[in-house]
């Protein structure tokens, strides 16, 4: 019966190996320089001196750069990876509707654009992260279930994208039985950690998006992660969800002797003109100052529009407040400066 239920999604479809997200877009010199963390002038100077390959030109003789050029140019310029060791990062909040999936999709996509070797993992059977990347989650016959429970090689579950630095493990309803299946397995809480240890050397960052609940899969994700990223709305319910999350983390610390290396709390959909937002910010500063970071994702309809269209904000509205704020989030978390994005 379980096998029949899991095969309800696209049972006749072959394994999907590569998907298109970026399409035929190219970078302008200004946008490309931002990705590298240098100025446009410096980029052109390096090209003139032969330090980097000459840019490609379009019919109007204007310079442009392709997806694969980011990694190539970082190597030519001797720009080291800002990640000294693999970062496994989990987006989690026990309250739903905080914008977690759309943020994690654009966050991970942007990391890949910047040259980070990035793996995005969708841990929610509803497949919201997958959909926020513009992918039809129903076409993927394999999810994390196949590797965690059926012990299939994880490389056969990973889907590559047309962005050379971005891979994804998609999700759909085929992931649904994972909680029940894990329950009777040995070392059930550490199966994801062990699974990721076999591939983590291939990536700079692994970004996971979890459903707003506590269960065996999310417990696996917590124990497999270095960093916890918690988006919080400026309202009472989000604040209450945060309290429950920290109580749960305290229990996990006692039971498994596990502590996150970093916990980052940040406000999402923040509007300074709203009194409730200012009050919530003050409450967070009072009770969670140790974890609250400076970056706030301001309220921006462009993020909602991008989500509804299934596209990362950096492809939909590259000069928007939302894109700027997510870039600031990355800069603060990774200690970067000068990589602000303006299109």
C-alpha positions, 0 to 999 in steps of 0.5 A: 500500500505504501509503495502504491501511494509513493508511486502516485506522483509521475510513476512513469517518468524517468529520472530527471538529471538536469533542469533549467532555472537560469535560462539564457540570461547573461550578466552585464559587466556591473552585475558580474563585478558585483558577484565577484566582489569587485568594482566594474572598473577593476574588472575591466582593468584586469581584462585589459591587463590580460589577467582575465579572459576577454569578455564575450560580446553581443551583436552591439559589441557590448560585453556580457558574461555567462553562468560558468564565468563566475567560477572561472574568473574567481580562479583567474583573480585568485579570489578564495572561497569565503567559506573555509569549511562546508556550511550546512544551513537549515531554514526552520521555524515552527510557525508556518507562513514566515516566508521561509521557503521563498527566502531559502530558495533565493538565498541558495540561488544567490549563493550559487550565482556568487560562485559558491558550490551550493546544494539545496535540499527540500525537506517538505513533502509539499515541495515549496522550495522546489516550486520557488525555483520554478520547478514542477515538483511532480516531475521528480520521481526521486526525493530524499526518501529514496536515499534515507530509507531505501538507501539509494545512492544520493548522487542519483537523487541530486538534480543538477541545474543549468547554473553549474554551481547549483544542485537540488534535491527536490521534494514532493508527496513521495517524501511523505512516508519518511517519518514513519519509515525512519521510526523503526530504523537504527540510528534514525536521528543521524541518517541524514548527517551520515548521508550528507557526509558522503557528498559534502566535500563537493559543496561549499554550502548545503541549504535545507528548507524544513517544514514548520514542525518537529519530527524525525526528518527535521530532527535529522536536519538539525543534527546534520547542520552547522547553522540555523537560520530562523526567519520571523515575522513581526507578530505575536504568533511568530514570537510564540513559535520562536519560543517553542523552537528554542525549548525544543532545541534545549531538549535536543541539546540535552538528549544529543549533546548537540549545539548549533555553531551559529543561530541567526534570527532575522525579521522578514516582511518588516515594515518600520511604519507599522507599530507592531513591527517596531514592538516585535523588533524590540521584543527580539532585541530584548530576549534574543539579542544574542542571535538576532542579526542586523539584516532585516528583510523589508516588506516587498511585494516583489518577493511575493510576486516572484514566489507566485511566479516560481522564480528567485527574486534575483531573476525577477526583480534584481534591483528590488528591496528584497534582492538587496536585503537577501544579499545583505543577509548573505553578506552578514552571515558569511562576513562579506563586504562590498558584494551588494547587488544592484542589477 
